[in-house]
Amino acid sequence: MIALASTLLEIQERLQAAGLAAREARTDAEWMLCELSGCTRASLYTHFPKLSEAQQAQLDHWVQQRSERRPLQYVLGRATFRDLDLEVNEAVLVPRPETEQLVDLVLEIYAPGRAGALKIADVGTGSGALGLSLTKIYGNCRMFCLEISPAALEVARRNAAREGLSRRISFLEGDLLQPLETVHCADPAGKLDLIVSNPPYLTTAEWVCAAPELHFEPRVALDAGEDGLNALRRLVAEAPAFLKPGAWLLLEIGCDQGAALLAWAKQFSDWSRVRVQRDWAGRDRFFLAQNQA
């Protein structure tokens, strides 16, 4: 395993020289080698094969890309989200672990197997992470994946096709909830049981000062104006028109935005109850609102 150790050390040193912390550099090196060799991280140190010339060239290319601070998921072209293996590129956000908890919150509201044929919209679907995950869980649901970026919508379509979910999902292009107007979700017969979204919620200042990796991701999916609430305010204001009585809106938010969003929601009589939920790290991360019954 001398060759493996020296290869790992070389990659780690190159990545640290580019500004990555030692632990992150080591982990990224391991993931690249796993991707090339077909090993898992658990078996990397016991079953690592010798790299071919072509594999070594690919590895050098990946290390160079990561040294430029391109996110590892973009370098490898894929990311995991719950049980999904998703294609990702610079047209879509890299799925985050926090967003997986949004799916858990949905499961607390609608128990699989007892929820009936739900109608759900994933607003700003990006790679399709939320929409595809919920479509797999709720086998007879009707899913609408909404996205302002045509390039991102194509990534979501390809991910859905690989998962065999395309026939159960409508992919609609447009700004936030606007595409739902074209499918009559504003009519009583077509209203939704659930709207979920991981919308842009960084302030412009936060985006400007963010880590280099974040500047490879689409700004339209991150920067939400001076206070980071542009998209969130619109969703809270506009969602009731598309929801059934008693239906839910679930949003991922910034950790310091909960109080402002709760105050904003109180201006709208459509919501019977609203609350902010913390993430696994104990930070305010999700906004939940139930439509009037």
VEXDREN-2710 file (C-alpha; in Angstrom, 1 decimal):
% VEXDREN-2710
k/r/px/py/pz
1/MET/0.0/0.0/0.0
2/ILE/3.0/2.3/-0.3
3/ALA/1.8/3.5/-3.7
4/LEU/-1.6/4.4/-2.3
5/ALA/-0.1/6.2/0.7
6/SER/2.2/8.2/-1.5
7/THR/-0.6/9.0/-3.9
8/LEU/-2.9/10.2/-1.1
9/LEU/-0.2/12.3/0.4
10/GLU/0.6/13.9/-2.9
11/ILE/-3.1/14.8/-3.5
12/GLN/-3.6/16.0/0.0
13/GLU/-0.5/18.3/-0.2
14/ARG/-1.7/19.8/-3.6
15/LEU/-5.2/20.4/-2.2
16/GLN/-3.9/22.0/1.0
17/ALA/-1.7/24.2/-1.0
18/ALA/-4.9/25.4/-2.7
19/GLY/-6.4/26.4/0.6
20/LEU/-8.3/23.3/1.8
21/ALA/-8.0/22.2/5.4
22/ALA/-6.0/19.0/6.0
23/ARG/-9.0/16.8/6.9
24/GLU/-11.0/18.0/3.9
25/ALA/-8.1/17.5/1.5
26/ARG/-7.5/14.0/2.8
27/THR/-11.2/13.1/2.5
28/ASP/-11.5/14.5/-1.0
29/ALA/-8.4/12.6/-2.1
30/GLU/-10.0/9.4/-0.8
31/TRP/-13.2/10.1/-2.7
32/MET/-11.4/10.7/-6.0
33/LEU/-9.5/7.4/-5.6
34/CYS/-12.6/5.5/-4.7
35/GLU/-14.4/6.9/-7.8
36/LEU/-11.5/5.8/-10.0
37/SER/-10.9/2.4/-8.5
38/GLY/-14.5/1.4/-7.7
39/CYS/-13.5/0.9/-4.0
40/THR/-15.5/2.1/-1.1
41/ARG/-13.8/4.2/1.4
42/ALA/-13.9/1.3/3.8
43/SER/-12.1/-1.0/1.4
44/LEU/-9.8/1.6/-0.2
45/TYR/-6.8/0.7/2.1
46/THR/-7.2/-3.0/1.6
47/HIS/-8.2/-3.5/-2.1
48/PHE/-6.8/-0.5/-3.9
49/PRO/-5.6/-1.6/-7.5
50/LYS/-2.8/0.0/-9.4
51/LEU/-4.1/2.9/-11.6
52/SER/-3.8/2.7/-15.3
53/GLU/-2.3/5.6/-17.3
54/ALA/-5.7/6.8/-18.3
55/GLN/-6.9/6.7/-14.7
56/GLN/-3.8/8.6/-13.5
57/ALA/-4.5/11.2/-16.2
58/GLN/-8.1/11.5/-15.0
59/LEU/-7.0/11.8/-11.4
60/ASP/-4.6/14.6/-12.3
61/HIS/-7.4/16.4/-14.0
62/TRP/-9.7/16.0/-11.0
63/VAL/-7.1/17.2/-8.6
64/GLN/-6.4/20.3/-10.7
65/GLN/-10.1/21.1/-10.8
66/ARG/-10.5/20.7/-7.1
67/SER/-7.3/22.8/-6.6
68/GLU/-9.2/25.6/-8.4
69/ARG/-11.8/25.2/-5.6
70/ARG/-14.4/23.7/-7.8
71/PRO/-16.7/21.6/-5.5
72/LEU/-15.8/18.0/-5.4
73/GLN/-19.3/17.0/-6.5
74/TYR/-18.9/19.0/-9.7
75/VAL/-15.4/17.5/-10.2
76/LEU/-16.9/14.0/-10.0
77/GLY/-20.2/15.0/-11.7
78/ARG/-22.4/13.5/-9.0
79/ALA/-23.7/13.8/-5.5
80/THR/-25.7/11.7/-3.1
81/PHE/-29.0/12.8/-1.5
82/ARG/-30.6/10.3/0.8
83/ASP/-30.8/7.2/-1.4
84/LEU/-30.4/9.1/-4.7
85/ASP/-27.2/9.2/-6.8
86/LEU/-27.7/12.5/-8.7
87/GLU/-25.9/14.1/-11.6
88/VAL/-24.8/17.6/-10.7
89/ASN/-23.0/20.3/-12.5
90/GLU/-22.6/24.1/-12.4
91/ALA/-26.2/24.5/-13.4
92/VAL/-27.5/23.2/-10.1
93/LEU/-26.7/23.5/-6.4
94/VAL/-24.8/20.8/-4.7
95/PRO/-27.4/19.0/-2.4
96/ARG/-26.6/19.6/1.3
97/PRO/-27.3/17.2/4.2
98/GLU/-29.5/19.9/5.9
99/THR/-31.9/19.6/3.0
100/GLU/-32.4/15.9/3.7
101/GLN/-34.0/16.9/7.0
102/LEU/-36.7/18.7/5.0
103/VAL/-37.8/15.3/3.7
104/ASP/-37.9/14.0/7.2
105/LEU/-40.2/16.9/8.2
106/VAL/-42.5/16.0/5.3
107/LEU/-42.6/12.4/6.6
108/GLU/-43.7/13.6/10.0
109/ILE/-46.7/15.3/8.4
110/TYR/-47.7/12.8/5.8
111/ALA/-47.1/9.2/6.8
112/PRO/-46.2/7.1/3.7
113/GLY/-48.9/4.5/2.9
114/ARG/-51.6/6.6/4.7
115/ALA/-51.2/9.9/2.9
116/GLY/-53.2/9.1/-0.2
117/ALA/-52.4/10.5/-3.6
118/LEU/-50.6/13.7/-2.7
119/LYS/-50.0/16.6/-5.0
120/ILE/-46.7/18.2/-4.3
121/ALA/-44.6/21.0/-5.8
122/ASP/-40.8/21.3/-5.4
123/VAL/-40.0/24.9/-6.0
124/GLY/-36.5/25.6/-7.4
125/THR/-35.9/21.9/-7.9
126/GLY/-32.3/22.2/-9.2
127/SER/-31.0/18.7/-9.5
128/GLY/-34.4/17.4/-8.4
129/ALA/-33.1/16.2/-5.1
130/LEU/-36.3/17.0/-3.1
131/GLY/-38.8/16.3/-5.8
132/LEU/-37.3/12.9/-6.7
133/SER/-36.8/11.8/-3.1
134/LEU/-40.5/12.6/-2.3
135/THR/-41.7/10.9/-5.5
136/LYS/-39.9/7.7/-4.5
137/ILE/-41.4/7.8/-1.0
138/TYR/-44.9/8.6/-2.0
139/GLY/-45.5/6.1/-4.8
140/ASN/-48.8/7.5/-6.1
141/CYS/-48.1/11.2/-5.7
142/ARG/-48.3/13.8/-8.4
143/MET/-45.1/15.8/-8.4
144/PHE/-44.4/19.2/-10.0
145/CYS/-40.7/20.2/-10.2
146/LEU/-40.5/23.9/-10.8
147/GLU/-37.3/25.7/-11.9
148/ILE/-36.4/29.1/-13.4
149/SER/-33.2/27.8/-15.0
150/PRO/-33.7/25.7/-18.2
151/ALA/-30.2/24.1/-17.7
152/ALA/-31.1/23.1/-14.2
153/LEU/-34.4/21.6/-15.3
154/GLU/-32.6/19.4/-17.9
155/VAL/-30.4/18.1/-15.1
156/ALA/-33.5/17.2/-13.0
157/ARG/-35.1/15.5/-16.0
158/ARG/-32.0/13.4/-16.6
159/ASN/-31.9/12.4/-12.9
160/ALA/-35.6/11.5/-12.9
161/ALA/-35.1/9.4/-16.0
162/ARG/-32.3/7.4/-14.4
163/GLU/-34.5/6.8/-11.4
164/GLY/-37.4/5.7/-13.6
165/LEU/-39.6/8.5/-12.2
166/SER/-40.2/10.7/-15.3
167/ARG/-43.8/9.7/-15.9
168/ARG/-44.8/10.7/-12.4
169/ILE/-43.3/14.2/-12.5
170/SER/-44.2/17.4/-14.4
171/PHE/-41.2/19.6/-15.0
172/LEU/-42.2/23.3/-15.3
173/GLU/-40.0/26.2/-16.2
174/GLY/-40.6/29.6/-14.5
175/ASP/-40.1/31.9/-11.5
176/LEU/-41.0/30.3/-8.1
177/LEU/-44.7/29.4/-8.1
178/GLN/-45.6/31.1/-11.4
179/PRO/-45.5/27.9/-13.5
180/LEU/-48.3/26.4/-11.4
181/GLU/-50.7/28.9/-13.0
182/THR/-50.3/27.1/-16.3
183/VAL/-51.5/23.7/-14.8
184/HIS/-54.5/25.2/-13.0
185/CYS/-53.2/24.6/-9.5
186/ALA/-54.9/27.8/-8.5
187/ASP/-58.3/26.1/-9.1
188/PRO/-59.9/24.3/-6.2
189/ALA/-59.8/20.9/-8.0
190/GLY/-56.1/21.2/-8.7
191/LYS/-54.7/22.5/-5.5
192/LEU/-51.7/21.0/-3.7
193/ASP/-51.2/19.1/-0.5
194/LEU/-47.6/20.3/-0.1
195/ILE/-45.1/22.9/-1.4
196/VAL/-41.5/22.3/-0.5
197/SER/-38.5/24.5/-1.4
198/ASN/-34.9/25.1/-0.7
199/PRO/-34.9/28.6/-2.2
200/PRO/-32.1/31.2/-2.4
201/TYR/-31.7/32.7/1.1
202/LEU/-28.2/34.1/1.3
203/THR/-27.8/37.9/1.5
204/THR/-25.9/39.4/-1.3
205/ALA/-23.1/40.3/1.2
206/GLU/-22.9/36.7/2.3
207/TRP/-22.7/35.5/-1.3
208/VAL/-19.9/37.9/-2.1
209/CYS/-17.9/36.8/1.0
210/ALA/-18.6/33.1/0.6
211/ALA/-16.0/30.4/0.2
212/PRO/-14.6/30.0/-3.3
213/GLU/-16.6/26.8/-3.9
214/LEU/-19.9/28.6/-3.6
215/HIS/-19.0/30.8/-6.5
216/PHE/-19.1/27.8/-8.8
217/GLU/-22.7/27.3/-7.9
218/PRO/-25.5/29.2/-9.6
219/ARG/-25.9/32.6/-8.1
220/VAL/-29.6/32.7/-8.9
221/ALA/-30.1/29.7/-6.5
222/LEU/-28.2/31.4/-3.6
223/ASP/-28.4/35.2/-3.6
224/ALA/-31.7/36.5/-2.4
225/GLY/-31.0/40.2/-2.1
226/GLU/-30.0/42.5/0.7
227/ASP/-31.6/40.6/3.6
228/GLY/-31.8/37.2/1.9
229/LEU/-35.6/37.1/2.2
230/ASN/-36.7/38.0/-1.3
231/ALA/-37.7/34.5/-2.4
232/LEU/-38.9/33.4/1.1
233/ARG/-41.2/36.4/1.4
234/ARG/-42.8/35.7/-2.0
235/LEU/-43.3/32.0/-1.2
236/VAL/-45.0/32.8/2.1
237/ALA/-47.2/35.4/0.4
238/GLU/-48.1/33.4/-2.7
239/ALA/-48.3/29.8/-1.6
240/PRO/-51.8/29.8/0.0
241/ALA/-53.4/30.4/-3.4
242/PHE/-52.1/27.0/-4.6
243/LEU/-52.6/25.0/-1.4
244/LYS/-55.7/22.9/-0.3
245/PRO/-57.2/23.8/3.1
246/GLY/-55.0/22.4/5.8
247/ALA/-52.1/21.8/3.3
248/TRP/-48.5/22.7/4.1
249/LEU/-45.6/24.9/3.0
250/LEU/-42.1/23.8/4.1
251/LEU/-39.0/25.9/3.4
252/GLU/-35.3/25.8/4.1
253/ILE/-34.2/29.1/5.5
254/GLY/-31.1/30.8/6.8
255/CYS/-30.2/30.3/10.5
256/ASP/-30.9/33.9/11.4
257/GLN/-34.1/34.4/9.3
258/GLY/-36.7/32.6/11.4
259/ALA/-38.0/35.5/13.4
260/ALA/-38.3/37.8/10.4
261/LEU/-40.1/35.2/8.4
262/LEU/-42.5/34.4/11.3
263/ALA/-43.3/38.2/11.6
264/TRP/-43.8/38.4/7.8
265/ALA/-46.2/35.4/7.8
266/LYS/-48.4/37.0/10.5
267/GLN/-49.5/39.5/7.9
268/PHE/-51.3/36.8/5.9
269/SER/-54.5/35.4/7.4
270/ASP/-54.3/32.3/5.2
271/TRP/-51.9/30.6/7.6
272/SER/-53.5/28.8/10.6
273/ARG/-50.1/28.1/12.2
274/VAL/-46.5/28.7/11.5
275/ARG/-43.3/27.6/13.2
276/VAL/-39.5/27.4/12.8
277/GLN/-37.7/24.1/13.1
278/ARG/-34.1/23.6/14.0
279/ASP/-31.7/21.4/12.1
280/TRP/-29.6/18.6/13.5
281/ALA/-26.9/21.2/14.5
282/GLY/-29.5/23.1/16.6
283/ARG/-29.8/26.1/14.3
284/ASP/-33.0/27.5/12.9
285/ARG/-33.2/26.0/9.5
286/PHE/-36.8/25.3/8.4
287/PHE/-40.1/27.3/8.2
288/LEU/-43.3/25.4/8.3
289/ALA/-46.8/26.9/7.6
290/GLN/-50.2/25.2/7.4
291/ASN/-53.0/26.7/5.3
292/GLN/-56.3/27.5/6.9
293/ALA/-58.6/24.4/7.0
END
